[in-house]
Amino acid sequence: SHVHVPVPCASSALLGRPLDLYDIARFDPQLGSQLERLWAALMAHRHARSAAGVSPSTGCKSSSTMRRSGSGGKARSSKDGSDAAAAEEALGPVRIDGVAVDDLCLTFTLPGQPDYELIPNGADMMVDSSNLGAWIDAVVDATLGSGVASQLAACSQGFNEVFALSSLACFYEDEIETLLCGAGEHWTTQVCESLSTGPCWCVTM
């Protein structure tokens, strides 16, 4: 399976400019929007856990809320544990549009490419509240990082055989796209089909 990155994002990566989750919407609005909403839901859930004094990783009361002083400390620790369990149950899983992430039937594969496993045996690992952050990170890395590293390396090598990529550093991403692709309408499959009644082959950027 292959991941395709458009010229603006590719030029940023080739020039060493950082890319993150919010750049995905520039070339895949649907995936980008979904990831941003899931990330926002995860951050809200983590904030709620933090406000309740529950550790994000363990589900236990954070150590700063624990008080230990002899037998009284043990009793307070037990009470804090009960409070943490109650807070954990009240918060429930991460939800988006009222649906628990656990019920979205997501696995550790790249959305839209079920054969692209983000981790070994990823197709068999379900995404839930505890690993949602790791799944989002893995999708971003597959889309903008390691998943396109070999393509970007080949592209960089090809460019540098003609001119130094560093010479493009003074341009913005949209300016680089205009330099490389022109300022006309992008040739998509739909545009080609509207111009011809016969078979059509085209490359989209």
N, C-alpha and C positions, 0 to 999 in steps of 0.2 A: 504494500500500500504506500501511496505517496501523499504528502501534504504540499499544497501549492500556496506560495506566498506572493502577493502582488508586488509590483515595482516599488511603491512607496515604502512598504514595510521591509522589503528585501534590501533596498538601498540603505535604510537605517541600520539594518543588521550588518551589512557589508562595511559600513563606515564606523562600526563599533558603537553606534548609538543604542541605548537601552530600549528594549521592548518589554511590554508587560501585558497582562490580561486585557486591558482596555484597548490595546491595538488590534485585537482579534476582530472586533466589530467593524474595522475598516475594510476587511475583505470577506468576512462572513458575519453579517449582521445578526442572523438568527442565533448562531453559536455564541457570538460575543454577548448578546443580550442575555441569553440563558446563563452563561457563566457569571456575568455581572450580578444577576439577580440571586443566584445561588451564593455567591461570595457575600453579598449584602446580608442575606438571611443568616449565613454562618457568623458574620461579624456581630449581628444583632443578638444572636443566641449566645455567643461568647460574652458579650457585654452583660447580658442578663445573668449569666452564670457568675460572672465576676461581681456584679452588684449583690448577688445572693451569697457571696462568699464561698462559692463552689469552685474548686480547682478545675480548669478546662480539661486537663489530661486525665485526672483520676476520678472526678466526681465527688471528691471529699472536700470538706471544709479546708480552706487554705490555711497554711501553718500560722499565719499572722493572727488568725482568730482563735487559735488554740491556747488554752491556759493550763499549765501543769504545775501543781504544787501539792505534793503528797497525795493522799487519797482523794482530797477534794478535786485535784487536777484530773485524776482518772475519771471522776464522775462528770466533770465538765467536758472532758474529751468524749465520753460516751454520749452525752447530750448533744454535743456538736455533731457527732456522727449521725445521730437521729435527725437533727435539723438538716444536715447535708442531704440525707436520703429523701427527706420530705421535699426539700428544694429541688432536688434532681427530678423527682416524680412530677412536681408541679410544672417545671419548665418543659419537660417532655423533649422529643427530638427536634432537630432543625426542621422548620416547615417553610414551604413556599406556596403561596396561594392556598394556605390551609391544608396542604398535603405534606405529610411527613416525607423527608428525603428517603427514608428507608423504603417507602412505598412507590418510589419512582422507577424501580427496576433498573437502575443504572449499574453497570459493571465497569471494571477497570479496563475499558476499551475506549478508543477514540470515538466520540459521537459521530455517527454516520459511516464509520468504518469498523464494523464489528470484528474484522480480522486483524485489526491493529491493536495489539494488547499493550497497555501502558506499563504493565509489570508482568513477570512470568506467571502464566496461568491467570491472567487478569480477567479473562472471560468468565471465570468461575468465582471471582470475588465481587460481592455486592457492595455498593456504596451506601454507607449509612452516616449517621451524625458524627461518629467517631473518626471516620477516615475521609470525610467530604473535603477537608482542606487539602489532604494529600492527593486526592483525585483531581481537584482543580489545578493544583501545581503540576501534576503529571500531564494534564491536557494542554496547559500553557507551554510546557517544555516540549511536548511532541509537536505542537503547532508552530512555535517560534524559536525553539532551542535545538535540542539534540535531534528532533525529528526532521529538521531541514538542514542540519549542519553540513552534510556531504554535498547537498545541492549548492549551498551558499559558498562552500569552499571551492567547488568547481567553477562557479560563476566568478568568484574573486580572482581565481587564477586566469580565467579567460580575459577579464577586464584588464588585469595588470599586464597582459601580453600586448595590449594595445596602448593603454595609458595608465598612469598611476591612479588608483582609486582615491588616493588622498586629495587629488585635484578637484574632486566633487564635494569636498567637505564644506565649502563655502556656500553650497546650495541647500535650499529646503527640499523636503521630500517631494512636494508637488512639482517643484521646478525640475528635479531630476527626472520625474516621470515624463514631463513635457519634452525634455531633451532627448530621452530615449524612445518615447512612443509617439511624439507629436502631440498637437493640440486638438486634433479632430475627434470625432466620435469614436468611442471604443468599439471595435468590431467583435460583437458577440455572435453566437449562433443565431439568435433571433434576428439580428440586423442582416446577416448574410441571407437568411431564408426570405427576408422581405425584399431582397434585391434580386433573387434568382428563384426560378421555379424548379431548377434541377438540383442535383446533389451538391452539397456544400461542405467544404472543409475549412476550418479556420482555427487559429490559435488565439486564445483569450489571455490577457495579462491580468 
